[in-house]
Amino acid sequence: MTTTQTKPLAPQPDVDTAPLKRLRRDRALLQAACIVISLFMLVPIYLISLAALSTRESLNDFPLSLLPTNLSFETLGAFLGSTGILGAFGNSLIVGIGTLLISALIGIPAGYALARFAFPAKEPYQLFLLFTRALPIVVLSVPLARLFLTVDLYDTTYAVILLHTALALPTTILISASVFLSVPIDVEEAARVFGCTPAGAFLKVVMPMALPGLAAASIFTFVMSWNEVLGASILTLDHRTLPAQVLTSLADSPLAYRFAGGFALVIPSIIFIAFMRRYLTNMWGSTIR
Amino acid sequence: MTVDSPPAPVQLDTPARPRRIPPAVLLIAPSIVFMALLLGWPVIQGVLQAFRSDEGFTLDFLTRMVEDPYFWPAVRNTLLLIVVMIPLQFAFAITMALLLRSNPRLNKVHFFVWAIPLALSDLAAGLVWLSIFNDRGYLNSVLTSLGLGSVPWLAYDNPTTLFLCVLVAEVWRSTSLVLVIVVSGLQGIPKDYDEAAQVFGATFWQRLRHVTLPLLKPSLQVALILRTILAFQTFAVAQALTGQNFPLVVGETYRWYTALQNPNVAAALALVILVASMLISVFYLRALRDKGQEGTR
């Protein structure tokens, strides 16, 4: 026993353990780097939550406590109770859902055409889509405000829905095209062989397979609309969306109100990303190119 | 008729026979009409609005825009922000993507956390960092507790710290977009290349420089164009953090439209953004394509 053990042990001092140690050290550094970056991302979110959930008096303290010692919903309640905020919440929801529906209605058929058919002006059409993604929101908002004034749409949620749909449509078309490309054409042909009409094959076979991807695309549209500030605040006066409402009352509001506003804008985004995380790379990676 | 229509998908392989309106045209027509009305028409109107008054063609609005005391600082700030932020956040995003690629523990959690700002508006980011950078905010609280004394980060007479605050907030918010594009680009690159280079003794930096980055070029190109165009549109961060103290071009458009009630000058400012975005896209497409060709030669 002892002889057999000493034999394999004997050459051990010669084994160079440095690479192994270096590997371990690198792994540890790597983990540490990841944690540092995660902290950089999370700490601001923690702090805004802390600020929004502190009492008004504790916000006046200095130095501020970094631990949740004075939690209350007073600040947040005051923010939600201030004029226009609940209405703005509602408007944001209406605009987001309206944008989602219209851009899906117009964008999904176009995406399907792009994925399945060869048609004369396909290349220019795709270039046109890429070009429109580069259009800054400001360029559209100012002239659109004037147009909407003349057709009595100014200061309505419809105006904002139309603007957001225009902004989201190119992305919706490109994303839904890539979603449809990932549905094999064979299943569609099989459905047709068994007697489905083109519309039937689309609704009964392609749609169920494409639905998760399309749902993810729709959430993206909603997020874009939920976050858009400039266009919404130019196109409306009384029917503002939440970001527009917060932006316009920024200058003459106390810090506590701003923190509560920031918190109200941050929370939905965490929920969105939690829903979307499986689709993030597919959504942005494969489609934009 | 209905019997005739099913072979439509067959056109995929054979050249289209233009006998009647193909279904594809019917499917894309609504989107073309919609975008012509709500994207094309406003752009044309915007150009007209900037150059036309009641008496016909005029450069008045352009001169008013240029003579405004906030205009040149706004242009300078916007360009400075882009020039500093874009390289910084690309380095940051590529580092993050490479960290994720090396499969650290909890890498799904890290990715989720790093992607959260993707769904944040720049207004929200500004407000988040306001809670940290304001005079009685968390950063000064920490500095004071450490006995370092507080710094007026957002004071109007301190342009350097103003710029740094806006920069940090924007990098924090917008790097996740670059990250997601780079991560999906990396997923498309087989690890074999990297491992082969490793076998032949290439160091980490050599592999990054000669293997990974060239293969990532298409993703980086997309990310660069998108990010730069979006960076031109930054304004709510600065608005939330500094009010008027750190003017940016889009913020000026907003001010001319809402506070000064002059849509024509606002339209002129919007055109500045449009032209800059177009030029930058063309520049990137050229620059990255030319390098690519040299690489293949």
Interface residues (C-beta under 8 A of the other chain):
Chain A: L30 Q31 A33 C34 I37 S38 F40 M41 L42 P44 I45 L47 I48 A51 N60 F62 P63 L64 S65 L66 I106 G107 P109 A110 Y112 A113 L114 R116 F117 A118 F119 P120 Y125 F128 T132 R133 A134 L135 P136 I137 V138 V139 L140 S141 V142 P143 L144 A145 R146 L147 L162 L163 T165 A166 L169 P170 I173 I185 E188 E189 R192 T197 P198 V223 W226 N227 E228 V229 L230 S233 I234 P243 V246 L247 T248 L250 A251 L255 R258 F259 G261 G262 L265 V266 P268 S269 I270 F272 I273 A274 M276 R277 L280 T281 N282 M283 W284 G285 S286 I288 R289
Chain B: T2 S5 P6 A8 P9 Q11 L12 P15 A16 P18 P22 P23 A24 V25 L27 I28 P30 S31 I32 F34 M35 L38 L39 W41 P42 V43 Q45 G46 Q49 T95 M96 L99 L100 S102 P104 R105 L106 N107 K108 V109 H110 F111 F112 V113 W114 A115 I116 P117 L118 A119 L120 S121 D122 L123 A124 G126 L127 V128 W129 L130 S131 I132 N134 R136 G137 Y138 N140 S141 V142 T144 S145 W172 L177 V180 I181 V183 S184 G185 Q187 G188 P218 S219 V222 I225 L226 I229 F232 Q233 F235 A236 Q239 A240 G243 V250 T253 Y254 Y257 T258 P263 A266 A267 L269 A270 L271 I273 L274 S277 M278 S281
